[in-house]
Amino acid sequence: MTTSSTGTGDVDPAVHKELARLRDSIDNIDAAVVHLLAERFKATQQVGHLKAAHQLPPADPAREARQIARLRALAEDAKLDPGFAEKFLNFIIAEVIRHHERIAEDSADGDPAATS
């Protein structure tokens, strides 16, 4: 009978310790990413309110294209797949545009919360 190394009994305790250390690091990075995204969305909400107040369109394709090109270059420099970085930014941009559309609609409807 062959034993599998998928169980925890036959793995060196040092491996478990290193795995836990790496996972703690990943958890800390994930928390930082969430906090950074929250800060980014606070800023984009302000942009949305400014756009709505001045009847500017929710989307800015030229800016979005510049941001994608910039992020792809940053990803390449960081040895991160630029395609992944672009997909990630496109996901964020789509969410931001959705927020801006909602802010514009609320502003047009006279929602006081949309202009505060």
JOHU-V70057 format. One record per residue. N is the residue number from 1. PHI is phi in whole degrees, -180 to 180 (999 if undefined). PSI is psi in radians with two decimals (none if undefined). OMEGA is omega in whole degrees, -180 to 180 (NA if undefined). Layout:
N,PHI,PSI,OMEGA
N,PHI,PSI,OMEGA
This chain:
1,999,2.37,-179
2,-99,2.44,177
3,-97,2.56,-179
4,-99,2.57,178
5,-89,0.21,179
6,-79,-0.33,177
7,-80,2.95,-177
8,-92,-0.20,-175
9,-71,-0.51,-174
10,-106,0.26,180
11,-101,2.38,179
12,-55,2.29,179
13,-56,-0.50,178
14,-65,-0.57,178
15,-67,-0.77,178
16,-61,-0.70,-180
17,-64,-0.77,179
18,-67,-0.69,177
19,-61,-0.77,179
20,-64,-0.72,179
21,-62,-0.80,-180
22,-65,-0.73,179
23,-66,-0.64,175
24,-61,-0.72,178
25,-63,-0.78,178
26,-60,-0.77,179
27,-61,-0.72,178
28,-65,-0.72,179
29,-65,-0.76,178
30,-58,-0.74,179
31,-63,-0.73,179
32,-64,-0.73,179
33,-61,-0.78,-180
34,-62,-0.77,-180
35,-66,-0.68,177
36,-66,-0.72,177
37,-63,-0.70,178
38,-61,-0.75,178
39,-65,-0.70,179
40,-62,-0.76,-179
41,-70,-0.51,174
42,-63,-0.75,179
43,-67,-0.74,-178
44,-70,-0.49,175
45,-64,-0.70,178
46,-64,-0.71,176
47,-60,-0.77,180
48,-60,-0.73,178
49,-66,-0.70,178
50,-65,-0.77,178
51,-61,-0.78,-179
52,-64,-0.72,-178
53,-64,-0.45,-177
54,-114,0.30,178
55,52,0.70,175
56,-89,2.63,-179
57,-67,2.58,-180
58,-61,-0.60,-178
59,-103,2.62,176
60,-134,1.46,-174
61,-55,-0.63,180
62,-66,-0.79,178
63,-63,-0.75,-179
64,-60,-0.74,179
65,-64,-0.71,178
66,-64,-0.72,-179
67,-65,-0.72,179
68,-63,-0.81,179
69,-61,-0.74,179
70,-63,-0.79,-178
71,-68,-0.64,177
72,-61,-0.75,179
73,-65,-0.75,177
74,-61,-0.73,180
75,-63,-0.78,178
76,-59,-0.79,179
77,-62,-0.58,-178
78,-88,0.05,-179
79,63,0.64,176
80,-110,2.50,180
81,-58,2.02,-180
82,-61,-0.55,177
83,-64,-0.72,177
84,-64,-0.79,-180
85,-60,-0.71,179
86,-66,-0.76,178
87,-60,-0.74,-180
88,-62,-0.82,-180
89,-67,-0.68,178
90,-61,-0.67,177
91,-62,-0.78,180
92,-65,-0.80,-180
93,-59,-0.76,180
94,-60,-0.71,179
95,-68,-0.72,179
96,-62,-0.80,179
97,-61,-0.71,178
98,-60,-0.76,178
99,-63,-0.77,-179
100,-64,-0.66,177
101,-63,-0.75,180
102,-65,-0.72,178
103,-62,-0.77,180
104,-62,-0.74,179
105,-63,-0.79,179
106,-63,-0.67,179
107,-66,-0.73,179
108,-67,-0.53,180
109,-82,-0.08,-180
110,82,0.36,178
111,-68,2.03,-179
112,-62,-0.47,180
113,-69,-0.45,-178
114,-74,-0.39,-177
115,-107,0.03,-179
116,-88,none,NA
